[in-house]
Amino acid sequence: MRGLTTDMSRRDLRPYFLWDEDVSIEELRGILAGPDGPRRDQLLGKMLREARDIDVWQFVRPAEVARVLERLRRRVGRRYAFWSFLIEGWRSRGLLVA
């Protein structure tokens, strides 16, 4: 398995939040940039559950999180409340289109 890193510029290593997946940062970017599917949902849900919020924005935009959040609710687990609060707060301030 590749080493873990908190440095998201190290594209050949695994991001710290995928501690149990042998997926590099570069591979993760490719999967998340692709079409919806089970593997994409699995990794995006894991990222929303395990990663610091500031690291999430290096891979996806807030509008994308808002679009898939309800669908990934089960995968996100207890962090769902945080993401929901954040997205709804941005929507209520007009920073994110509903």
C-alpha positions as CSV (number, residue, x, y, z in Angstrom):
1,M,0.0,0.0,0.0
2,R,1.1,3.5,-0.7
3,G,2.0,5.8,2.2
4,L,-0.5,8.2,3.8
5,T,-0.2,12.0,3.6
6,T,-1.9,15.1,4.7
7,D,-0.3,17.0,1.8
8,M,-2.8,16.9,-1.0
9,S,-0.1,18.0,-3.5
10,R,1.5,14.6,-3.2
11,R,-0.6,13.0,-5.9
12,D,1.2,9.6,-5.8
13,L,0.3,9.0,-2.1
14,R,-2.9,8.1,-0.3
15,P,-4.9,10.9,1.4
16,Y,-5.0,10.4,5.1
17,F,-8.8,10.0,5.1
18,L,-8.6,6.9,2.8
19,W,-6.5,5.0,5.4
20,D,-8.1,1.7,4.4
21,E,-8.1,2.2,0.6
22,D,-5.1,1.9,-1.7
23,V,-6.2,4.9,-3.8
24,S,-3.8,7.7,-4.6
25,I,-4.7,11.4,-4.5
26,E,-4.5,11.4,-8.3
27,E,-6.7,8.4,-8.7
28,L,-9.2,9.9,-6.3
29,R,-9.4,13.1,-8.3
30,G,-10.1,11.1,-11.4
31,I,-12.8,9.0,-9.8
32,L,-14.5,12.1,-8.3
33,A,-14.3,14.0,-11.6
34,G,-16.1,11.1,-13.4
35,P,-19.8,10.2,-13.6
36,D,-21.9,9.1,-10.7
37,G,-21.6,5.5,-9.8
38,P,-21.1,3.1,-6.9
39,R,-17.3,3.6,-6.6
40,R,-17.6,7.4,-6.8
41,D,-20.3,7.4,-4.1
42,Q,-18.3,5.1,-1.9
43,L,-15.2,7.3,-2.0
44,L,-17.0,10.6,-1.8
45,G,-19.0,9.4,1.2
46,K,-15.9,8.2,2.9
47,M,-14.2,11.6,2.2
48,L,-17.2,13.5,3.6
49,R,-17.1,11.2,6.7
50,E,-13.4,11.2,7.4
51,A,-11.7,14.2,5.9
52,R,-11.4,17.7,7.3
53,D,-13.8,20.1,5.5
54,I,-11.0,22.2,4.1
55,D,-9.5,19.2,2.4
56,V,-12.8,18.2,0.8
57,W,-12.8,21.4,-1.3
58,Q,-9.6,20.3,-3.0
59,F,-11.5,17.5,-4.6
60,V,-15.1,18.7,-5.1
61,R,-17.1,22.0,-5.1
62,P,-19.8,22.9,-2.5
63,A,-22.5,22.6,-5.2
64,E,-21.4,18.9,-5.8
65,V,-21.6,18.2,-2.1
66,A,-25.1,19.8,-1.9
67,R,-26.2,17.8,-4.9
68,V,-25.3,14.3,-3.5
69,L,-25.5,14.8,0.2
70,E,-28.9,13.3,0.8
71,R,-28.1,10.3,-1.4
72,L,-24.9,9.7,0.6
73,R,-26.5,10.3,4.0
74,R,-26.0,6.6,5.1
75,R,-22.3,6.7,3.9
76,V,-21.6,10.0,5.6
77,G,-22.9,8.9,9.0
78,R,-22.7,11.2,12.0
79,R,-20.9,13.9,9.9
80,Y,-24.1,14.3,7.8
81,A,-25.4,16.9,10.4
82,F,-22.2,19.0,9.9
83,W,-22.4,18.9,6.1
84,S,-26.2,19.6,6.1
85,F,-25.7,22.6,8.5
86,L,-22.9,24.0,6.3
87,I,-24.7,23.6,3.0
88,E,-28.0,25.0,4.4
89,G,-26.2,27.9,5.9
90,W,-24.6,28.8,2.6
91,R,-28.0,28.4,0.9
92,S,-29.7,30.7,3.4
93,R,-27.1,33.4,2.8
94,G,-27.4,33.1,-1.0
95,L,-23.9,31.7,-1.3
96,L,-25.1,28.5,-2.8
97,V,-28.1,28.1,-5.1
98,A,-30.7,25.6,-3.9
